[in-house]
Amino acid sequence: MVKEGKGRIVSVGKAKTRYVTVPAEVAGDDRFPFETGEEVRVTIEEDKKRLIVEKIE
């Protein structure tokens, strides 16, 4: 079963950078593909309704 949870988009200070929070039930899943500090590729899908986060190989 796919783990699912409610995250949030947050900003810190005046920078335009935004952060996506990943809920603990998703990040704690043994199938979660990312490590802390790992660089990832972030893409906006053409329909502008999805954000794709991928490992950089």
Secondary structure, DSSP 8 states (H G I E B T S, - for coil): -------EEEE-TT-S-EEEE--HHHHTSTT----TT--EEEEE-TTSS-EEEEE--
